[in-house]
Amino acid sequence: MGSKTVTIADLLAPVQDDLQVLTQNLKELVGASHPILRAAAEHLFEAKGKGLRPALVLLTSRATMGTGDITPRHRRLAEITEMIHTASLVHDDVIDEAEVRRGIPTVNSYFGNRIAVLAGDFLFAQSSWYLANLDNLEVVKLLSKVIKDFAEGEIRQSLTAFDVTVSLNDYLEKSFYKTASLMAGSCKAAAVLSERDPAECEQFYLFGKHFGIAFQIMDDILDFTSSTETLGKPAGSDLRDGNLTAPVIFALEEKPQLHTLIARELKEELDLTAALALIEQSSGIERSKELAKQHTKLAIQALEFLPHSPYKKSLIGLAEFNLDRIF
Amino acid sequence: MGSKTVTIADLLAPVQDDLQVLTQNLKELVGASHPILRAAAEHLFEAKGKGLRPALVLLTSRATMGTGDITPRHRRLAEITEMIHTASLVHDDVIDEAEVRRGIPTVNSYFGNRIAVLAGDFLFAQSSWYLANLDNLEVVKLLSKVIKDFAEGEIRQSLTAFDVTVSLNDYLEKSFYKTASLMAGSCKAAAVLSERDPAECEQFYLFGKHFGIAFQIMDDILDFTSSTETLGKPAGSDLRDGNLTAPVIFALEEKPQLHTLIARELKEELDLTAALALIEQSSGIERSKELAKQHTKLAIQALEFLPHSPYKKSLIGLAEFNLDRIF
């Protein structure tokens, strides 16, 4: 377990065919009837790094169906999950006025705000409609909560920009809203569709929640430790935008000068460079990594009850892989 | 019936108290927890001309509950309806880059695109969540369809800008998606919450649908016939933006020169003035008014089965009032 030679392709192998069907379906769904969105759809569903969220749904679906095949509703849930995620990215990029994401121009920078708002609304609207037609009120509630949490997370992030009094708890809550809520809600929903006991469904919620928090922490670490080339956006972007993540919150405890720099919104020349150096000198990255490990452990513990299967192995493998990823 | 001395206040009197509670609830909901949205909320829920859609829901709720009081779920449905409507206006204004609506600066022009996208997403998200918690799958489906139709309508409008081959049927479909779907779905949902027979619920769907189409046609007529002051935006805005509505579609049948002007997107000097003059000389406005009357008649016919009540009287009165409104 946790061997460095395991690749993401190995981990996704048990649902590789499912993921290919999903990508094709999503492109057809968005592109077919609306030429105006076709280019945006190709752009959105081709990007690297896609597929983690539907993979978690599909692996949970297969893990909870035992020897039976997964149903069309499991597949639809995976599509809904990816649509909600993609819609939120598109609108986040409008809100943050982001120009690149993973090395690719954002929809707003490439097609303009108009198409970006339209494309995001279309995806949210389509996912609400598909969701209602899963004909399962519990699943509707789980995923509606996720959509509400996204909006809440984005507002919290706006409210706390450059706020040096932000606590680790505020950060964890925001990370839950932005990232973990979708993984928690969609993994639990997959188990609900498999008609597993409520207590078991709740374990999948915990798995998704802790995986999601660990995933967000790693993303926030990589924003400092990766090169601009690997990230596909300028390193230190979060800090520059006033989004104070785990490494910064830990570093603030050790480096009083960092307060001064951030409180003036890094507006003087070389403020950002100085702040990045202070964070590097602190134990912020190390302590953040430790926090990600704790949440990964909680995620894996949540699945202890599950009998062994290739799907369980991949779910755990993905949680471990997250700690070693470099982008 | 239809007497000119009836005012909108008379027609809304049977649900005036309900509407006051609703406005207060909506402002608290959006503003309380999020200072960043508080100003936008005051702005959004104070504007004139608000309240028609929740009034239709509340009147339908009271008309279908007979002597019983309406339930908290009816009230919540009315709030959801207004939230969905408001969210769609806010995003439409971003998409259309509109600067004023009913004489008031739009959220995007006043607070920027960032807050406008955020506020719209928050309202859509909150309404999805409330909707799921009405615990009625039929109502969830009805309103999810409405959200999907909004996105569809906005895309259709984008696709057909300055398209002189657009048919009256295309126009009616777009008007359904943009306006009538919400009135149809929410009136039917109110009857569903009152547990009326499916056939009766369907009559409320038809009422809302035909009222909504007549309402959109009147809006589109007023864009040509009202003064800029009354409209609170420049008269002829729809045409200038390439949105070809009923008066234009009828005028195109009579005035070949109008084709030329619109096909070149009104780009030469005085093109818009010339086009407006051609439309005024045509029977476009008159025929559009006739079309609105036909749909109003269908709306009123749909309620024939209902026993007499102040609520029924107001529903019919609002449909008639729409034909005489000047803004």
Interface residues (C-beta under 8 A of the other chain):
Chain A: H34 P35 I36 L37 H91 V94 I95 E97 N113 R114 V117 L118 G120 D121 F122 F124 A125 Q126 S128 W129 L131 A132 N133 D135 L137 V140 K141 S144 K145 I147 K148 F150 A151 E152 E154 I155 S158 L159
Chain B: H34 P35 I36 L37 H91 V94 I95 E97 N113 R114 V117 L118 G120 D121 F122 F124 A125 Q126 S128 W129 L131 A132 N133 D135 L137 V140 K141 S144 K145 I147 K148 F150 A151 E152 E154 I155 S158 L159
